[in-house]
């Protein structure tokens, strides 16, 4: 029952979270900071009440290690959300972030001195080609859509390049954080709920430096059209409703993934998360009518096939199918 519930939470929470994020970004592309702050605050308060037991429960991992992890996590979250303000379309945003395997492999080779099989190198090459195709075609769209003047087109392209740079930086930083987290868990044991709380609570003072931007967007949110929440009858500015739903759905998504990792094998987690990303991408293209050419579809196909190859899904499925047959022969 719990695995089925977890899969439902992942699809319902994560997919709807992307929808509300795109609704926010389409109306106010620069709202990344207020979205990040609201998400961090909600999860920090929830963790303080239920995980830290109002501050009475000491952390299993020393705070000094969390300080390092939190710096990386805060940077990744802010940069990823801010990239939407730099001419990065939501489909490209999702596809680019699917390239975390590339960053993990590169840093694994450099830092952990890992070596991989030819099969894994091939899968990473497919992901790389897929991301390159999508990125290249998006670059052509950025320049062609800015048809007001040559200067406007060049300016839009420069901002887009900065967005790609921001996503690349966030991708590498996220992979480095994953390696650091892996070494911590080996030393102190796995404490996912605790890490979730401290990763969101400790960075909150850092939002002081973004306070003016957060305040400006709060004012803009207040000026948005009023919306009556169905079934409740409460009326509030629609941008605040989108933000509230984004926070709630993100929490549902995180809880779903957490339950999934504790109840299911890593193969199942990978399949569910990969399929969820694909569903989110399809919905974003169809519902929001984001430009997506045949080349984009080809690039997306390479990314998802490469991801499944890397996790050796087919080999594992073959193993699980052969096990019952072996048991039958023994009987």
JORA-V551685 format. One record per residue. OMEGA is omega in degrees with one decimal (* if undefined). Layout:
# JORA-V551685
omega
OMEGA
OMEGA
This chain:
# JORA-V551685
omega
-178.1
175.8
178.6
177.3
-179.1
178.6
178.0
179.1
-179.8
-178.5
-178.1
-176.5
-174.0
-179.1
179.7
177.2
177.9
179.8
-177.7
175.8
179.6
176.4
177.9
-175.2
179.8
-179.6
179.6
-175.8
-177.3
-174.4
-176.2
-176.3
-179.4
177.3
179.8
-179.8
-178.8
178.8
-179.7
-177.3
-178.1
-177.4
177.7
179.3
179.1
179.3
178.8
-178.7
-169.3
-179.2
-178.5
179.8
179.8
177.0
-177.7
-177.5
-179.8
-179.5
177.5
177.2
-178.2
-176.6
-176.4
177.2
176.8
-179.9
178.7
-178.7
-177.4
177.9
179.3
-178.0
178.9
-179.8
-179.5
-177.6
-178.5
-177.3
179.7
-179.9
-179.0
-179.8
178.8
179.0
-174.0
177.0
177.8
178.4
-177.1
177.4
178.4
177.7
-179.0
-178.7
-177.9
-179.6
175.1
179.0
-179.8
178.2
-179.8
-179.4
179.3
-179.1
-179.2
-179.0
176.1
178.0
-176.1
-172.5
-175.7
-179.9
-179.7
173.4
-174.8
178.4
177.5
-179.8
-179.5
176.3
178.5
-179.3
178.7
177.1
178.0
178.7
-179.3
178.9
179.8
179.0
179.1
-179.7
-179.0
-179.1
-178.7
-179.8
176.7
178.2
178.7
179.8
-179.5
-177.8
-178.1
-178.8
-179.7
-171.3
-179.0
177.4
178.1
-178.8
178.6
179.2
179.5
179.9
178.1
-179.6
178.9
178.1
178.1
177.7
176.1
177.4
177.1
177.1
179.4
179.4
178.4
177.9
-179.5
179.8
-180.0
178.8
178.4
178.0
178.1
177.7
178.6
178.0
178.7
179.2
179.6
179.2
177.6
-178.5
176.8
-177.5
-172.5
-175.7
-176.1
178.9
-172.2
-178.2
179.1
179.5
178.5
-179.6
-175.8
177.4
-179.3
-177.1
-175.5
-179.6
-173.5
177.4
-179.7
179.8
174.4
-179.0
-179.9
-171.9
-176.9
178.8
178.7
180.0
179.9
-179.4
173.9
176.9
178.2
178.6
179.8
-177.4
-179.3
-176.6
-178.9
-179.1
178.3
-177.9
-178.0
176.5
-178.4
-179.9
178.4
179.3
177.2
177.5
-171.7
178.8
175.6
176.6
177.4
-179.1
178.3
179.7
176.7
179.6
-177.5
-178.3
176.6
178.2
177.3
178.7
-178.7
180.0
179.1
178.6
179.5
178.8
-179.2
-178.9
180.0
-174.7
-172.4
175.7
-177.9
177.2
-179.9
179.9
-179.0
-180.0
-177.9
-178.0
179.3
178.6
178.6
178.2
-179.3
178.8
178.5
180.0
-179.8
-178.9
-179.8
-178.8
-174.5
-174.5
-177.2
177.3
175.6
-179.2
-177.1
-175.8
176.7
177.8
176.5
178.7
179.0
178.2
178.5
178.3
178.7
-178.2
-176.1
176.6
177.6
178.8
179.3
176.3
-177.7
-178.4
176.4
-178.2
-174.4
177.8
-179.1
177.6
177.6
179.4
-177.9
178.3
-176.3
-177.3
177.5
179.7
178.8
180.0
179.4
179.8
179.3
-179.1
*
